[in-house]
């Protein structure tokens, strides 16, 4: 075992085959620890540290460092500054010792990676967890193996930054923790937790989540988090099926208290190429998928007509028959179905858009209408596609009719009521009598 100490200049230090302690000091140093279970503190400066063989502990400390674990089960940290840390072979623990790093790569092995965003530098990594008011933003790559990855260091997840985390191959467990994270589990059945913040779960290939190797997203939040299928379905070719299998698109089903998202890529939805499990029951919509914003439906005002004392009464129709939605797969519905009393009649409106309107011929307002006089009842309603809505209206045009006179009069038996013509009397052809109308 040797203890090697550098100067305040830019040193080049090589370790022995034993377990060395290397303190390179200040300056932009190059340290090759060599064989053995070594401890390296690179000190201040922009350093390059190579662990070599053995189970090493490597600290980049201050500065823009590059730290390479090499072979063995290493503990690695870039320290403060915009660093790059590479685990190399073995089951490494990366980023847990101090400070933040700019790029964490697990490489081969079942690594545990912590994104310690602990300084004020513009890091490429996104996350944090120290009791620091300046959480860093970590970029973390798990590489091959079954990795355990934290977007921050686990001490205070609420302080995490906006992490970019790629699990790589293997059955990874990834915690985005605080911040608005982008998480790609990669190939293999991964367990993904976004934590707080608006997280995006990215799927770059069909093999990222299949029925045989299914990802589980533990804490998906509708309206906050998103699934990003654009790398496999394209930016414009997405078809949303709701609960129905859909070619070149996605749909969902629920079973056992969980939600399953199915994705068809080859145009045959009978066998979905991708399956993603979301813990809990979620009524997904197209807007839960990144890049596929939902558009509000287009609602066109409706009209209908009825005449006083005419049939049919009630009249029927459907307010959705002339409405539309540019988003394929969206099903339109009336958001405010019910029975509504108008000035002249009553409307019964159903969620599927069908309606009936019955004119109340016994109402005084209807009886007061003159022959050919037109009035209307207007009712407002909302058209919804399940995510957005648009306002519209239904107007019923009512045309009045001449009502037959109802005459109550006193007359002697065998006497007749006759028309009275002439000036000052009713026109010929209109019934007239003394009595009560």
Secondary structure, DSSP 4 states (H G I P E B T S, - for coil): --EEE--SS--EEE--SS--EEE--SSS-EEE--SSS-EEE--SSS-EEE--SS--EEE--SSS-EEE--SS--EEE--SSS-EEE--SS--EES-SSS--SEEE--SS--EEE----SSS--SEEE--SS-SS-EEEEEE--SS--EEESS-SS-GGG----EEE--SS--EEE--SS--EEE--SS--EEE--SS--EEE--SGGGS-SSS-EEES---TTT-EEE-HHHH-SS--EE-TTS--TTEEEEEEETTEEEEEE-SSS-TTS-SEEEEEEB-----GGGBTT----PPB---EEEEEETT-SSSSEEEETTTT-B-SSTT---EETT-EEEE-SSEEEEE-TTSEEEEEE-TTSHHHHTPPTT-EEEEEEEEEEE-SS-EEEEEEEEEEE--PPPP--B----TT-------STTSPPTTS---SSB-
